[in-house]
Each structure stands twice: as C-alpha cells, then as structure tokens.
Amino acid sequence: MGKKGKKEKKGRGAEKTAAKMEKKVSKRSRKEEEDLEALIAQFQTLDAKKTQIVETPCPPPSPRLNASLSAHPEKDELILFGGEYFNGKKTFLYNELYTYNIRKDTWTKVDVPNPPPRRCAHQAVVVPQGGGQLWVFGGEFASPSGEQFYHYRDLWVLHLATKTWEQVRSTGGPSGRSGHRMVACKRQLVVFGGFHESTRDYIYYNDVYTFSLDTCMWTKLSPSGMGPSPRSGCQMSVTTQGGIVIYGGYSKQRVKKDVDRGTLHSDMFLLTSDDGGTGRWTWTRIHPSGVKPTPRSGFSVAVAPNQQTLLFGGVCDEEEEESLEGDFFNDLYFYDSARNRWFAGQLKEPKAEKRKRRRGQAAPAGEEPAGEEPGTQEPLEVVREVTTEDGTVITIRQVLPATGGTCRLPCEDEEVEDRPPVVAPSPRSNAMLAVKHGVLYVYGGMFEAGDRQFTLSDLYCLDLQKMDGWKALVEMDPGTQEWLEETDSDEEDEGTGEESSEEEEEEEGTEKAPPPVEHAESFGDYLSRTQPYWTARARQGLGPDTKDKKVLRSAHAMARTFFEDSVPDATLRESSD
C-alpha cells in the first residue's frame, strides 16, 4: 500500500514538472508566435479572396516533406495537403491541395476557398461518413528563416463530396503542437504526443485526447498504467481488436547549455478502452517478437491489408556535440497486431529475361565472366548518381541483400539470364505514405548529403499482395534539387552585425536598395521573400531596444508602402494581391 502511494506521488510530481515546463515554454514562445501571426494573417487574407472551387490539371507537386497523403475513401484518388520545403536559405510552407488519380496517373490542383493556414508536420485522417471527410489537426508554421515557429492547435475538416473546408471550433483540445500522431478509432479521432518548440525551449508530450465525430467534443484521457514517455514522430495505429499501438518515436533533452541530446525510442505500448463504455483507458507495455525495425526517426507509417501496420524508411542520426550525421533507410517492416509480431518486408526477385550465349563469348557488363570459380553471390550495391542544378553530383547507394545460390560456368548454348535494373525509392525520411486497393504509394521526403538537405518529389508504388517490386510513377527530377548555400559575405555580415553594416554605409555613402517587386508578384509572396530586409531596416530605424512586435509591424508597413509605390496601378495591385 505504501509503495503504491509513493509511486502515485512520484507520478503526480512528474505531471507538475511537465506542467511547469509547458507554462515556461508557452510564455517564451508566445512572443515569437505573435510575430508570426501577422504573416499568417496576411496569407489568410490572400486565401480569403478565393471564392470559387477551381480544379486545374497540373504536373506533379513541387518537392516537399512533412505533408499528408491520404487515400480517398470512395474514389481511386490520393489527397496531398500542406508540407514544407527548404532550399538552404529559405523555408517555404504550403496549404495547397492536390489529388492524384490512380487510374489515369494524373495530378490535379484543387483551389478551395478558405483553406487552413500553411503548415507542415500536421496529421490528417480520412473517414467515410458524409461522402468522405479529411480531418486535419495541428502542425507548424515556420518563418522564412526557419528560426521561429508557430504551432497550431486548430481542427479542420475537408468535406470531400462538396470540396469545402470547415474549421471545427471546440474547446478542451490539445495544446499547439507538431510531430504528433492521430488515428480514427470507433467514431472518434485519437491524438497522442508531439512537441512544441520555441527559439530557446522545447517540450515533448505524451498526453492523449479524443475528439468525438458525433458530438464534436474534445476529451483528455487519463489512462491507467505506465504509458510511453513524451515523444514525437512515433508509430500510432489501430489494432484489429480496437486497441491503439504506439511504437518508437523521438525526443530530446538538454544535457548542458546549448547542447541537446536526442533519444530514439524503440519501446511499444498498447492503449485499450473498457468495453463496458465506462470511458476507462489503460496503457500496457508490449514486447513483440519477430524482426523489429532498427532504431530510427523520421519513418513513415501506413495501414497495410489485413490491418497490418507498415513502416517505411527513416534516419538514424549519430549525434555529437558539434555535428549530426545520419544513415537513411528505404526498407519496409510490417507489424501484425493479431500475432504481436514484426517482420521485414521481402520483395520477390524480378523475373529475369533469358537469352542464349555460347561458351567463350564475352560477357556483357555486370555479368560473371566465363572461367570464374563458383562462389556465393555477394550483396548487390546499386549506385545512382544525381546531378543537381548547380552541377553537384550526389551519389545514392543502396545495398540489396544477396539472393543466395552460386555462380558456375555456362555450358555451350546455355540460356543466360539478364536481370532488369533494380527500381526502388532512394533512402529517405519524412516521406508521405498511403495505401489504396492494397498498393502502397510513397511520395517525397528528404535525404541529406553532407551539409545539404535535398527534398524529393518522386512517387513510387508497390503491390503489397504480390511484393514483386517497386514501380516508379514519377522519377526524381535533378532540376528540382536546388540548394542555396550561404556565401562568405553572408557569414561575415552575420558575424559583424550592425557595426559592419554602418561601416559599409559610411564607405559607400549609399543605403542598400530595397528588393524589387517581381512581375505579377502578390504582396504576401513579396513580404515572405523580403521580410529579413525590411525587418533589418525597421530595427535600424527604431533602435535595438524596440520590441520585436513593433519592429515587425513597422517592417510590414514599410514593405507595403514600397510595394504599392512599385505597383501604382490599383487594378494591377489588386490582381497581384
């Protein structure tokens, strides 16, 4: 009895510590989020001008990660929403809506009035009622510099039958967050975990909320038992028995000033509700058998046939105090909740094309030459070289396991097999997955090469029933692999600060000219592109002690004035807005 009380006391103490930390993070981040609210509001003003639903056939969407890809419950379509893209200097956020027609292999951009604000790292769930609904919760918006974040706590639904967005307002829901997970279970949405980050602080969550699709009300759960530690980016899936499984994820903690250490979680938990309808939920630690995924973060998850959970890709980071290197994956794992067992996804060997070759004839490249001693086949290394727009060559290596068997001398007039080239998505993290009619679709994501981050826009599919090999629907376009590195002068400017700026102005006797307005550019796009310049000018004019919020307002006003002076024609200005 005493031990139980001590354990409960310790649990309440941890809850109080977490609550204090959340309050601290919330207070510090609120100021940052207020700075970004003006930019978000500007984008929403532009979106509000859309009054009609416009569907436009288009090429595949631009590269992105941390978007959502969902299968339409009634049509042979995939639905892509949101996401982010970073080119080395600037972060772009999206709230675009695309559909991919599986049968026709075509993309369509769908402009719907009053969409959710631009975001990434949100969660989207499709339910069949009402002709199909796409529910979206949370996510984050980042400043163009990628140094400030706004975390959403809003809930939206896209009515697929009418193609209309609706914001569902209900109190008592989760706090603002991204990297959380959400599933649909028993006519309710269930949200778990995630994180909230500001410039100086961050907090990870392990709380659980449900949203009733019948009453449109949020409820915070208080499950009994020892549950998962706070984390983001985990696997969350519904079992055939109606429970909810949590696997893996990522979290970090501060080990000393300005030094954080990340943790790759590999534990697994089951969340179940009382069948009696009492509203009681229970956490249970589970220990699955089989071939488990190697530790990783940034993996993607989808529901495979027979209610198995599929895990794809990810990255395992090797963290040092001053560096971070990662190994990216493109492997598949399946979790069978009925058997509580993991197993690795094994693809069937592609069928080889047979042809005749006489003994002594020179073997084509890649084929064993005649006369070589028999031996066991070694793992196959597939090397792909991609040349980026700036001429940089990126080498992507994939090691495929040996298929077994031995090599031997071909007999005279023997049929020799020509194996087709291996097709597979390159190793990546934060890709988007969806399963429709037993076929897995993988879109986009990112990988790193040295200090560079490359965002993908390719699309692959795999028949999960046949497992007979990947098919490339959209190849990676090297021309989209843009990376803008900071120049030496940029770094010097950052290091010397205002003093160097003042010295340059004195020497040159002139002030740096404002960035010009591009042809047919809207004010929102212009502001997003040039905000650092106008913020610096406003800061210089108002002084270093002026509050950031006032500086930002002044910067927006200066940018607006310059924009309107550059586009004097009111009609043209309205159309570009």
C-alpha positions as CSV (number, residue, x, y, z in Angstrom):
1,M,0.0,0.0,0.0
2,G,2.8,2.3,0.9
3,K,4.7,1.5,-2.3
4,K,1.6,2.3,-4.4
5,G,1.1,5.6,-2.7
6,K,4.8,6.5,-3.3
7,K,4.5,5.6,-7.0
8,E,1.4,7.7,-7.4
9,K,3.1,10.6,-5.6
10,K,6.0,10.4,-7.9
11,G,3.7,10.4,-10.9
12,R,1.9,13.5,-9.7
13,G,5.3,15.2,-9.2
14,A,6.3,14.4,-12.8
15,E,3.0,15.8,-14.0
16,K,3.6,19.0,-12.1
17,T,7.1,19.3,-13.5
18,A,5.8,18.8,-17.0
19,A,3.0,21.4,-16.4
20,K,5.6,24.0,-15.2
21,M,7.8,23.3,-18.2
22,E,4.9,23.7,-20.6
23,K,3.9,27.0,-19.0
24,K,7.5,28.2,-19.3
25,V,7.8,27.2,-22.9
26,S,4.4,28.7,-23.6
27,K,5.3,32.1,-22.1
28,R,8.5,32.4,-24.1
29,S,7.2,31.1,-27.4
30,R,4.1,33.3,-27.2
31,K,6.1,36.3,-28.2
32,E,7.6,34.5,-31.2
33,E,4.2,33.3,-32.3
34,E,2.8,36.8,-32.1
35,D,5.4,37.9,-34.6
36,L,4.4,35.1,-37.0
37,E,0.6,35.6,-36.6
38,A,0.8,38.8,-38.7
39,L,2.5,36.8,-41.5
40,I,0.0,34.0,-41.2
41,A,-2.9,36.5,-41.2
42,Q,-1.5,38.1,-44.4
43,F,-1.5,34.7,-46.1
44,Q,-5.1,34.0,-44.9
45,T,-6.2,37.4,-46.3
46,L,-4.9,36.3,-49.7
47,D,-6.6,32.9,-49.4
48,A,-9.9,34.6,-48.5
49,K,-10.0,36.2,-51.9
50,K,-10.6,32.7,-53.4
51,T,-14.4,32.5,-53.8
52,Q,-14.7,29.5,-56.2
53,I,-13.5,25.9,-56.3
54,V,-11.0,25.7,-59.2
55,E,-9.6,22.3,-60.3
56,T,-6.6,22.6,-62.6
57,P,-4.7,19.7,-64.2
58,C,-1.1,20.1,-63.3
59,P,2.3,18.4,-63.2
60,P,3.4,16.6,-60.0
61,P,3.6,18.9,-57.0
62,S,6.9,20.6,-56.1
63,P,9.3,18.8,-53.7
64,R,8.1,18.7,-50.1
65,L,8.2,16.7,-46.9
66,N,6.1,16.6,-43.7
67,A,2.9,16.9,-45.8
68,S,0.0,14.4,-45.5
69,L,-1.0,11.9,-48.2
70,S,-4.4,10.2,-47.7
71,A,-6.4,7.7,-49.7
72,H,-9.9,8.8,-50.8
73,P,-12.5,6.5,-49.2
74,E,-14.6,6.2,-52.3
75,K,-12.6,7.3,-55.3
76,D,-9.4,6.0,-56.8
77,E,-7.6,9.1,-55.6
78,L,-4.8,10.2,-53.2
79,I,-5.1,13.5,-51.4
80,L,-2.0,15.6,-50.8
81,F,-2.1,18.6,-48.4
82,G,0.4,21.0,-47.0
83,G,4.1,20.3,-46.4
84,E,7.4,22.2,-46.3
85,Y,10.5,22.8,-48.4
86,F,13.9,24.2,-47.5
87,N,16.5,25.3,-50.1
88,G,19.4,26.1,-47.8
89,K,18.4,29.7,-47.2
90,K,14.6,29.9,-47.0
91,T,11.8,27.8,-45.7
92,F,8.5,27.5,-47.7
93,L,5.3,26.3,-46.2
94,Y,2.2,25.1,-48.2
95,N,-1.5,24.8,-47.8
96,E,-2.1,23.6,-51.3
97,L,-4.4,20.7,-52.0
98,Y,-3.7,18.2,-54.7
99,T,-5.4,15.0,-55.9
100,Y,-3.7,12.1,-57.7
101,N,-5.9,10.0,-60.0
102,I,-4.5,6.4,-59.6
103,R,-6.1,5.0,-62.8
104,K,-5.3,8.0,-65.1
105,D,-1.9,8.7,-63.4
106,T,-2.7,12.4,-63.4
107,W,-2.4,15.2,-60.8
108,T,-5.0,18.0,-60.2
109,K,-4.5,21.1,-58.1
110,V,-7.7,21.9,-56.2
111,D,-8.2,25.5,-55.0
112,V,-10.8,25.6,-52.3
113,P,-12.0,28.8,-50.6
114,N,-10.9,29.5,-47.0
115,P,-8.4,26.6,-46.5
116,P,-6.4,26.0,-43.3
117,P,-3.3,28.2,-43.0
118,R,0.0,27.0,-44.4
119,R,1.5,24.2,-42.3
120,C,3.7,21.1,-42.1
121,A,4.1,18.2,-39.6
122,H,0.3,18.1,-39.1
123,Q,-1.9,15.0,-39.0
124,A,-4.6,14.1,-41.5
125,V,-7.2,11.3,-41.2
126,V,-9.8,10.2,-43.6
127,V,-13.2,8.9,-42.5
128,P,-16.0,7.6,-44.8
129,Q,-19.1,9.4,-43.4
130,G,-20.8,12.2,-45.3
131,G,-19.3,11.2,-48.6
132,G,-15.8,11.2,-47.1
133,Q,-14.1,13.6,-44.8
134,L,-10.4,14.6,-44.4
135,W,-9.7,15.8,-40.8
136,V,-6.6,17.8,-40.2
137,F,-5.2,18.8,-36.8
138,G,-2.2,20.8,-35.6
139,G,1.1,21.2,-37.3
140,E,3.5,24.2,-37.5
141,F,4.3,27.3,-39.5
142,A,7.9,28.5,-39.8
143,S,9.4,31.9,-40.6
144,P,11.2,32.1,-43.9
145,S,14.5,32.0,-42.0
146,G,13.3,28.7,-40.3
147,E,14.3,30.1,-36.9
148,Q,10.8,30.9,-35.5
149,F,7.8,28.6,-35.2
150,Y,4.1,28.8,-34.7
151,H,2.4,25.7,-33.5
152,Y,-1.3,25.2,-34.5
153,R,-4.0,23.7,-32.3
154,D,-6.8,24.1,-34.8
155,L,-9.0,21.3,-36.2
156,W,-10.3,21.4,-39.8
157,V,-12.4,19.1,-42.0
158,L,-12.4,18.9,-45.8
159,H,-15.8,17.6,-47.0
160,L,-14.7,15.6,-50.0
161,A,-18.2,15.4,-51.6
162,T,-18.6,19.1,-51.8
163,K,-14.9,20.1,-51.7
164,T,-15.4,22.6,-48.9
165,W,-13.1,23.4,-45.9
166,E,-14.6,23.9,-42.4
167,Q,-12.9,24.9,-39.2
168,V,-14.4,23.0,-36.3
169,R,-14.2,25.0,-33.1
170,S,-14.3,23.1,-29.9
171,T,-12.8,23.8,-26.5
172,G,-10.7,21.5,-24.4
173,G,-8.5,20.2,-27.1
174,P,-4.7,19.6,-27.2
175,S,-2.3,22.5,-27.0
176,G,-0.5,23.7,-30.1
177,R,2.0,21.1,-31.4
178,S,3.5,19.3,-34.3
179,G,5.0,15.9,-34.8
180,H,2.0,14.4,-33.0
181,R,0.1,11.4,-34.3
182,M,-3.7,10.9,-34.9
183,V,-5.9,7.9,-35.9
184,A,-9.6,7.3,-36.3
185,C,-11.0,4.7,-33.9
186,K,-14.6,4.0,-33.1
187,R,-16.1,7.2,-34.5
188,Q,-13.6,9.4,-32.8
189,L,-10.2,10.9,-33.5
190,V,-7.4,10.0,-31.1
191,V,-4.4,12.3,-30.7
192,F,-1.1,11.4,-29.0
193,G,2.2,13.1,-28.3
194,G,4.1,15.6,-30.4
195,F,6.2,18.6,-29.4
196,H,6.2,22.4,-29.1
197,E,9.4,24.4,-29.8
198,S,10.5,28.0,-29.5
199,T,13.9,29.5,-30.1
200,R,15.2,28.7,-26.6
201,D,12.9,26.0,-25.2
202,Y,11.0,22.9,-26.3
203,I,8.7,20.4,-24.7
204,Y,7.6,16.9,-25.8
205,Y,4.2,15.4,-24.9
206,N,2.7,12.0,-24.1
207,D,-0.9,13.1,-23.5
208,V,-3.9,11.5,-25.2
209,Y,-7.0,13.3,-26.4
210,T,-10.1,12.0,-28.2
211,F,-12.5,14.0,-30.4
212,S,-16.0,12.6,-30.9
213,L,-17.2,12.7,-34.5
214,D,-20.7,12.6,-33.2
215,T,-20.7,15.3,-30.6
216,C,-17.7,17.3,-31.9
217,M,-16.2,17.5,-28.4
218,W,-12.7,17.0,-27.1
219,T,-11.9,14.8,-24.1
220,K,-8.5,14.5,-22.4
221,L,-7.9,10.9,-21.3
222,S,-6.2,9.8,-18.1
223,P,-5.3,6.2,-18.8
224,S,-4.1,3.9,-16.0
225,G,-0.9,2.0,-16.2
226,M,2.6,3.2,-17.3
227,G,2.4,4.7,-20.7
228,P,5.0,5.9,-23.2
229,S,7.4,8.7,-22.3
230,P,7.0,12.0,-24.1
231,R,7.9,11.8,-27.8
232,S,7.1,12.9,-31.3
233,G,7.1,11.1,-34.7
234,C,6.1,7.7,-33.4
235,Q,4.0,5.0,-35.0
236,M,0.4,5.1,-34.0
237,S,-2.0,2.5,-35.4
238,V,-5.3,0.8,-34.6
239,T,-5.3,-3.0,-34.0
240,T,-7.9,-5.4,-35.3
241,Q,-9.2,-5.7,-31.7
242,G,-9.8,-1.9,-31.5
243,G,-6.7,-1.0,-29.4
244,I,-4.1,1.6,-30.3
245,V,-0.4,0.8,-30.6
246,I,2.4,3.3,-30.1
247,Y,5.9,2.4,-31.3
248,G,9.2,4.3,-31.3
249,G,9.5,8.0,-31.8
250,Y,12.0,10.7,-31.0
251,S,12.6,13.1,-28.2
252,K,15.5,15.2,-27.0
253,Q,16.6,16.8,-23.7
254,R,19.1,19.4,-22.8
255,V,22.3,18.0,-21.3
256,K,24.0,21.3,-20.8
257,K,23.8,24.9,-22.1
258,D,23.1,24.9,-25.8
259,V,23.7,21.2,-26.1
260,D,20.8,18.8,-26.6
261,R,20.8,15.0,-26.9
262,G,18.3,13.1,-28.8
263,T,16.7,9.7,-28.0
264,L,15.4,7.2,-30.5
265,H,12.7,5.3,-28.8
266,S,12.1,1.6,-29.6
267,D,9.6,0.6,-27.0
268,M,6.0,-0.3,-27.7
269,F,2.7,0.2,-25.9
270,L,-0.9,-0.7,-26.3
271,L,-3.8,1.6,-25.3
272,T,-7.1,-0.1,-24.7
273,S,-10.6,1.1,-23.6
274,D,-13.0,-0.7,-21.4
275,D,-15.6,-2.4,-23.5
276,G,-18.2,-1.6,-20.8
277,G,-18.4,2.0,-22.1
278,T,-17.1,3.5,-18.8
279,G,-14.6,5.7,-20.6
280,R,-11.7,4.0,-18.8
281,W,-8.5,3.6,-20.8
282,T,-5.4,1.5,-19.9
283,W,-1.7,1.6,-21.1
284,T,0.1,-1.8,-21.3
285,R,3.8,-2.3,-22.3
286,I,4.0,-5.0,-25.0
287,H,7.0,-6.9,-26.3
288,P,6.5,-8.0,-29.9
289,S,8.5,-10.9,-31.4
290,G,10.0,-11.2,-34.9
291,V,12.3,-8.9,-36.9
292,K,12.0,-5.5,-35.4
293,P,13.0,-2.2,-37.2
294,T,16.4,-0.9,-36.4
295,P,16.3,2.3,-34.2
296,R,15.4,5.3,-36.3
297,S,13.3,8.5,-36.5
298,G,11.5,10.2,-39.4
299,F,9.9,6.9,-40.5
300,S,6.6,6.9,-42.2
301,V,3.6,4.7,-41.4
302,A,0.5,3.4,-43.3
303,V,-2.1,0.7,-42.8
304,A,-1.5,-2.4,-45.0
305,P,-4.0,-5.1,-45.9
306,N,-5.3,-7.3,-43.1
307,Q,-4.9,-4.3,-40.7
308,Q,-1.2,-4.8,-40.6
309,T,0.9,-1.6,-39.9
310,L,3.6,-0.8,-42.4
311,L,6.7,1.2,-41.5
312,F,9.0,2.7,-44.3
313,G,12.3,4.5,-44.3
314,G,13.6,6.9,-41.7
315,V,17.0,8.0,-40.5
316,C,19.3,7.0,-37.6
317,D,21.3,10.1,-36.5
318,E,24.7,9.8,-34.9
319,E,24.8,12.8,-32.7
320,E,27.9,14.6,-31.4
321,E,28.1,17.9,-29.6
322,E,29.2,19.7,-32.8
323,S,27.9,17.5,-35.6
324,L,25.0,15.4,-36.7
325,E,25.3,12.6,-39.3
326,G,22.5,10.3,-40.4
327,D,22.1,6.9,-42.1
328,F,18.9,7.0,-44.2
329,F,16.7,3.9,-44.9
330,N,14.3,2.7,-47.6
331,D,13.4,-0.6,-46.0
332,L,10.0,-2.0,-45.1
333,Y,8.7,-3.5,-41.9
334,F,5.2,-4.9,-41.1
335,Y,3.6,-5.2,-37.6
336,D,0.9,-7.8,-37.2
337,S,-1.1,-6.9,-34.1
338,A,-3.1,-10.2,-34.1
339,R,0.2,-12.1,-33.6
340,N,2.1,-9.2,-31.9
341,R,5.0,-9.8,-34.3
342,W,7.2,-7.7,-36.5
343,F,8.6,-9.0,-39.8
344,A,10.7,-7.4,-42.6
345,G,9.2,-6.8,-45.9
346,Q,10.8,-9.0,-48.5
347,L,10.4,-8.3,-52.2
348,K,10.3,-11.1,-54.8
349,E,13.2,-11.2,-57.2
350,P,12.3,-9.6,-60.5
351,K,11.8,-12.1,-63.4
352,A,14.9,-12.4,-65.5
353,E,15.0,-12.3,-69.3
354,K,16.6,-15.4,-70.7
355,R,18.8,-15.4,-73.8
356,K,21.4,-17.8,-75.3
357,R,25.1,-17.2,-75.2
358,R,27.8,-19.6,-76.5
359,R,30.8,-20.6,-74.2
360,G,33.7,-18.2,-74.7
361,Q,31.6,-15.3,-75.8
362,A,32.4,-12.1,-73.9
363,A,30.0,-11.4,-71.1
364,P,28.2,-8.1,-71.0
365,A,29.0,-5.6,-68.3
366,G,27.7,-6.7,-64.9
367,E,27.7,-10.4,-65.8
368,E,30.1,-13.0,-64.4
369,P,32.8,-13.7,-66.9
370,A,33.4,-17.2,-68.1
371,G,36.0,-19.2,-66.3
372,E,35.5,-17.7,-62.8
373,E,35.4,-20.1,-59.9
374,P,31.9,-20.8,-58.5
375,G,31.1,-18.9,-55.4
376,T,28.3,-17.5,-53.3
377,Q,26.7,-14.3,-54.6
378,E,27.5,-11.2,-52.6
379,P,25.1,-8.4,-51.7
380,L,24.3,-6.2,-54.6
381,E,25.2,-2.5,-54.3
382,V,23.1,-0.2,-56.5
383,V,24.6,3.2,-57.2
384,R,22.6,6.1,-58.5
385,E,24.2,9.4,-59.4
386,V,22.0,12.5,-59.5
387,T,23.4,15.8,-60.8
388,T,21.8,18.9,-59.2
389,E,21.0,22.2,-60.9
390,D,24.3,23.7,-59.7
391,G,26.4,20.8,-61.0
392,T,26.9,19.0,-57.7
393,V,26.9,15.2,-58.1
394,I,25.1,13.3,-55.4
395,T,25.7,9.6,-55.1
396,I,22.9,7.4,-53.6
397,R,24.0,3.9,-52.6
398,Q,21.6,1.1,-51.8
399,V,22.9,-2.3,-50.7
400,L,20.5,-5.1,-51.5
401,P,20.9,-8.5,-49.7
402,A,22.2,-11.5,-51.6
403,T,19.6,-13.8,-53.1
404,G,21.7,-16.9,-52.4
405,G,22.9,-19.5,-54.9
406,T,26.2,-20.0,-56.7
407,C,27.8,-18.9,-59.9
408,R,29.0,-21.5,-62.4
409,L,30.4,-21.8,-65.8
410,P,27.8,-21.5,-68.6
411,C,27.5,-24.5,-70.9
412,E,27.6,-24.2,-74.6
413,D,24.4,-22.6,-76.0
414,E,23.2,-22.2,-72.4
415,E,20.4,-19.7,-71.6
416,V,21.8,-16.8,-69.6
417,E,19.5,-14.6,-67.5
418,D,19.5,-10.8,-67.9
419,R,18.2,-9.2,-64.7
420,P,16.4,-5.9,-65.1
421,P,17.7,-2.9,-63.2
422,V,16.6,-2.6,-59.6
423,V,13.8,0.1,-59.1
424,A,13.2,1.4,-55.6
425,P,12.7,4.7,-53.8
426,S,16.0,6.1,-52.6
427,P,16.7,6.1,-48.8
428,R,14.8,9.0,-47.2
429,S,13.0,10.3,-44.1
430,N,9.7,12.1,-43.6
431,A,8.1,10.7,-46.7
432,M,4.3,10.6,-47.3
433,L,2.6,7.2,-47.5
434,A,-0.9,6.0,-48.5
435,V,-2.4,2.6,-49.3
436,K,-5.2,2.1,-51.8
437,H,-6.5,-1.2,-53.1
438,G,-3.6,-3.0,-51.5
439,V,-1.0,-0.8,-53.2
440,L,1.5,1.3,-51.2
441,Y,2.3,4.8,-52.6
442,V,5.4,6.7,-51.4
443,Y,5.8,10.3,-52.2
444,G,8.6,12.8,-51.5
445,G,10.5,13.2,-48.3
446,M,14.1,14.2,-47.8
447,F,17.7,12.9,-47.5
448,E,21.0,14.6,-46.7
449,A,24.3,14.6,-48.5
450,G,27.0,16.2,-46.3
451,D,25.7,19.6,-45.1
452,R,23.0,19.7,-47.8
453,Q,19.3,18.7,-47.4
454,F,17.5,17.6,-50.5
455,T,13.7,17.5,-50.7
456,L,12.2,14.9,-53.1
457,S,9.1,15.0,-55.3
458,D,9.2,11.4,-56.7
459,L,6.3,8.9,-56.5
460,Y,6.7,5.1,-56.2
461,C,4.2,2.3,-55.7
462,L,4.4,-1.3,-54.5
463,D,1.7,-4.0,-54.7
464,L,1.6,-5.3,-51.1
465,Q,-0.1,-8.5,-52.1
466,K,2.4,-9.5,-54.8
467,M,5.5,-7.8,-53.3
468,D,7.0,-8.2,-56.8
469,G,9.0,-4.9,-56.9
470,W,8.6,-1.1,-56.9
471,K,7.3,0.9,-59.8
472,A,8.4,4.5,-60.4
473,L,5.4,6.7,-61.3
474,V,7.3,10.0,-61.0
475,E,11.1,10.0,-61.2
476,M,13.2,12.3,-59.2
477,D,13.9,15.4,-61.2
478,P,17.5,16.6,-60.7
479,G,16.5,20.1,-61.8
480,T,14.4,20.5,-58.7
481,Q,17.3,19.8,-56.3
482,E,18.1,23.4,-55.5
483,W,20.4,24.3,-52.7
484,L,21.5,27.9,-52.0
485,E,24.5,27.9,-49.7
486,E,25.4,31.0,-47.7
487,T,28.3,32.8,-49.2
488,D,31.3,34.0,-47.3
489,S,30.0,37.6,-47.4
490,D,26.7,36.4,-45.9
491,E,28.5,34.8,-43.0
492,E,30.7,37.8,-42.4
493,D,27.6,40.0,-42.3
494,E,26.1,37.8,-39.7
495,G,29.2,37.8,-37.6
496,T,29.9,41.5,-37.6
497,G,26.3,42.6,-37.2
498,E,25.3,46.3,-37.2
499,E,28.8,47.7,-37.0
500,S,29.8,46.3,-40.3
501,S,26.6,47.5,-41.9
502,E,27.2,51.0,-40.6
503,E,30.8,51.0,-41.8
504,E,29.7,49.8,-45.3
505,E,27.1,52.6,-45.5
506,E,29.7,55.2,-44.5
507,E,32.2,53.9,-47.0
508,E,29.7,53.6,-49.9
509,G,27.7,56.6,-48.8
510,T,24.5,54.9,-50.0
511,E,22.0,52.5,-48.5
512,K,21.3,49.1,-49.9
513,A,18.4,49.3,-52.3
514,P,15.1,47.5,-51.4
515,P,14.5,44.2,-53.2
516,P,12.4,44.9,-56.3
517,V,8.9,43.6,-56.8
518,E,8.8,40.8,-59.3
519,H,6.4,40.6,-62.1
520,A,2.8,39.7,-61.0
521,E,4.0,39.0,-57.5
522,S,1.5,39.3,-54.7
523,F,2.2,41.3,-51.6
524,G,2.2,38.2,-49.4
525,D,4.8,36.5,-51.6
526,Y,6.9,39.7,-51.7
527,L,6.7,40.1,-47.9
528,S,7.6,36.4,-47.4
529,R,10.6,36.8,-49.7
530,T,11.9,40.1,-48.4
531,Q,10.9,40.2,-44.7
532,P,14.5,39.9,-43.4
533,Y,15.5,43.0,-45.3
534,W,12.5,45.1,-44.1
535,T,12.9,43.8,-40.5
536,A,16.6,44.9,-40.5
537,R,15.7,48.4,-41.9
538,A,12.9,48.8,-39.3
539,R,15.2,47.6,-36.5
540,Q,17.9,50.1,-37.6
541,G,15.4,53.0,-37.6
542,L,13.7,52.2,-34.3
543,G,16.8,51.2,-32.4
544,P,17.9,47.9,-30.7
545,D,15.7,48.2,-27.6
546,T,12.4,48.4,-29.5
547,K,10.1,45.4,-29.0
548,D,10.1,42.8,-31.8
549,K,6.4,43.1,-32.3
550,K,6.7,46.9,-33.0
551,V,9.6,46.3,-35.3
552,L,7.7,43.7,-37.3
553,R,4.7,46.0,-37.7
554,S,7.0,48.8,-38.9
555,A,8.7,46.4,-41.3
556,H,5.4,45.3,-42.8
557,A,4.2,48.9,-43.2
558,M,7.5,49.8,-45.0
559,A,7.2,46.8,-47.2
560,R,3.6,47.6,-48.0
561,T,4.4,51.2,-48.9
562,F,7.3,50.2,-51.2
563,F,5.1,47.5,-52.8
564,E,2.3,49.9,-53.5
565,D,4.7,52.5,-54.9
566,S,6.2,49.9,-57.2
567,V,2.8,48.8,-58.4
568,P,1.0,52.2,-58.8
569,D,-1.9,50.8,-60.9
570,A,-4.6,49.9,-58.3
571,T,-6.1,47.3,-60.6
572,L,-2.8,45.6,-61.2
573,R,-2.1,45.8,-57.5
574,E,-5.3,44.1,-56.6
575,S,-4.8,41.3,-59.1
576,S,-1.2,40.7,-57.9
577,D,-2.5,40.7,-54.3
